Amino acid sequence: MRRVAPLGVFVGAAGFAAGLTCAYLAMRDLMVTSGGSCASGGPYAVAAGHECGSEATLLILGIVALLVFGGLFAAATSAGGGAGSGMDASFLMWAALFGALGFNFLSLGVAPPENVSGASGWIVAGVAFELMALGGVVPLVWSAREWIARGGAPEEPLFRDPIVRAKVNEGLVYQGVPGIAYTARPAGEAPAVAEPRGASGGLRWVGLTIVGGAAGILAGHAIASSVL
């Protein structure tokens, strides 16, 4: 898992960024062309200009893609691709999602399209989305601050010693006792400890996330341009 985690980080970041870009552009197109709502089919007549088109399909597929690849990104980060845990990746994606969609609401609420008479609700929704984005930015910044303060070292374990100890007779020899596996350790040899990832693992995660995210944004723009 540690060996394939960097690939998962890159693919997950690229797929999430591509899905978010498609959802962002499709949402914006839907808001500009039909005021943010559309419908198709059913027994009722749909007002002209409010029929669902390719933008609705792209929006749905973009949401599905960002959920699937976002899960891959968080899992790969937790498996060993980043400085922290999958929570750091989750905070980053949370902030990116609500920040981007909130910007759509704010920008089109301040300067609404010609076919939209009142867009005050978009401004309220945009403010709410940006406040929700802060819910990911604040813990992400705090985690990055602690990581820099540690110099890239992993977090100290909460419990250094075993929580439960068994009191046994030190003179009792277990070799040859049925049902008990006994492996003697040479005197003075310390137990094996997992090698920490250190600063290099964190910097690698940041680099893969940036490169994958940039590639995903370009791919998302190309997909949206061909569909919309």
C-alpha positions, 0 to 999 in steps of 0.5 A, spaced: 500 500 500 505 504 501 508 503 494 502 505 490 499 510 495 503 516 491 500 513 484 493 513 488 494 520 491 496 523 484 490 519 480 485 521 486 487 529 486 486 529 478 480 526 478 477 530 484 479 536 480 476 534 474 470 532 477 469 539 481 471 543 475 466 540 470 461 541 476 463 548 477 462 550 469 456 546 469 453 549 475 455 556 472 452 555 465 445 552 468 445 559 472 446 563 466 442 560 461 436 558 465 436 561 472 439 555 476 433 550 475 431 546 469 426 540 468 425 535 462 419 530 461 413 529 465 406 531 464 407 538 465 410 543 460 416 546 461 417 553 460 422 555 454 429 556 456 428 552 462 429 545 459 435 540 462 440 540 457 447 537 457 449 542 463 445 538 467 448 531 465 455 534 466 453 537 473 451 530 475 457 526 472 462 531 475 459 530 482 459 523 481 466 523 479 469 528 485 465 523 490 469 517 487 476 520 486 475 524 492 475 517 496 481 514 492 485 521 494 483 520 502 484 513 502 491 513 498 493 519 503 491 515 509 495 509 506 502 513 506 502 518 501 501 524 505 504 528 511 498 527 515 492 522 515 486 522 510 482 527 514 487 532 511 485 530 504 478 531 506 479 538 509 482 540 503 477 537 498 471 540 503 474 547 502 475 546 495 468 544 493 464 549 497 469 555 496 468 553 488 461 553 488 460 558 493 464 563 488 459 561 483 453 564 487 457 570 489 459 572 483 453 571 479 449 574 485 453 580 485 452 581 477 446 576 475 445 574 468 440 579 464 434 573 464 435 573 472 431 579 475 433 578 483 439 574 485 439 576 493 438 568 494 444 567 490 448 571 495 446 568 501 447 561 499 454 564 497 456 566 503 453 560 507 458 556 502 464 560 503 463 559 511 462 552 510 469 552 506 472 555 512 470 549 516 475 545 512 480 551 511 481 552 519 483 545 521 487 544 514 491 550 516 492 548 523 494 541 521 499 544 516 502 549 522 503 543 527 507 539 521 511 545 520 513 546 527 515 538 528 519 539 522 515 534 518 516 529 523 510 524 524 505 526 530 507 523 537 503 517 539 498 518 544 500 512 548 508 510 548 507 504 552 502 498 552 496 500 555 495 493 558 500 489 561 500 481 563 503 479 570 507 473 569 512 469 572 519 471 569 522 465 571 517 461 567 520 458 560 514 457 555 519 454 550 515 447 548 509 449 551 503 447 546 499 453 544 504 458 545 509 461 540 515 463 543 521 467 539 527 469 543 529 476 542 537 477 543 539 481 549 539 489 548 535 488 542 529 493 541 523 492 538 522 493 531 519 500 530 515 503 523 520 508 519 516 514 520 515 518 513 518 524 515 518 531 511 520 528 504 513 524 505 509 530 506 513 534 501 511 529 496 504 529 498 503 536 496 507 536 490 503 530 487 496 533 490 498 540 486 500 537 480 494 532 480 490 538 481 492 542 475 492 536 471 485 535 473 483 542 472 485 542 465 482 535 463 475 538 466 476 544 462 477 540 456 471 536 457 466 541 459 468 545 453 466 539 449 460 538 452 457 545 453 
